[in-house]
Amino acid sequence: MQVGDLVRFKDISSRCQNGNRMFPEMDGRVGVVLSMHPCPSGNPMVITDLERRYLPGLTARGFNERYYEVVNASR
């Protein structure tokens, strides 16, 4: 995965008390990787245009790369 790739978000978060996952508004949506960075614990984090559209409070944080699958590599 690299900047410019098209990726599909897959909500692998734990289920809430109501039975839904934490990010249903993004599940299955396709976005573009804008940047990548390691979090303090060293896990690779990915920021896409999806966070800007659906979760504006998380724009600088991103998600662990495990939440995404590459749909179309930009290579």
N, C-alpha and C positions, 0 to 999 in steps of 0.2 A: 504494500500500500504506500502511495506517495501523494504529494500535493497534486491536485488536478484529476485524480481518479474519481469516477462515479461510484458511489457506495450506497448500499441499501442498509438502513437501520433495522436491527432485529432486537426487540426488547427482551433481554434475558434477565431483567431485574426480578427480584423476589416479588411474589404476589402480595398485595395489600390485604387488609382485613375484608374488603368488599369483593375480593377475588380477582381484581384487575391488576395488571402490572403497573409500574410507576410511570411509564411514558407511552401510553396508548396512542397519543396524538402523533407520535413519530414512527410507530411500528410499521415497517414495510415501505416507508417513504424513501425515495432516492434523492441523494444530494451530492454535492461536490466537496472534496476534501480541500479546505482552505489552508490549514496548517496542522503540524504535528509537533508534539513536545513530550518529554518525559515528566511525569508528575514527581513529587518529592520522594515517593517510594520507588521510583524507577520504572513504573508501568508506562507503556506508550499511550499517550492520549491523542485523540483526533478531534479537530474542530472542523465542522462542516457548515454549509449555509443553512442546514436544517435547524440548528440551534438558534440562529438569528431569526428564523421565521416562526418557530413554534415554542421555543423556550428562551425568551430574551434575557432572562436572569442568569443563564449559564453560558453566555457567549465567550467568556474568557477561560472557562474550565474545560469544556469538551467532554468526551466519553472515552472510556477504555476502548482500544481498537477491537476488542472482542465483540463489541456491539455492532460492528459493521462487517459486511461482506462486499468485496469488490465486484461491481457489476460490469464495468468497462474500464480497463486500465488505460491511463493516458499516454502510455509509451508508444 
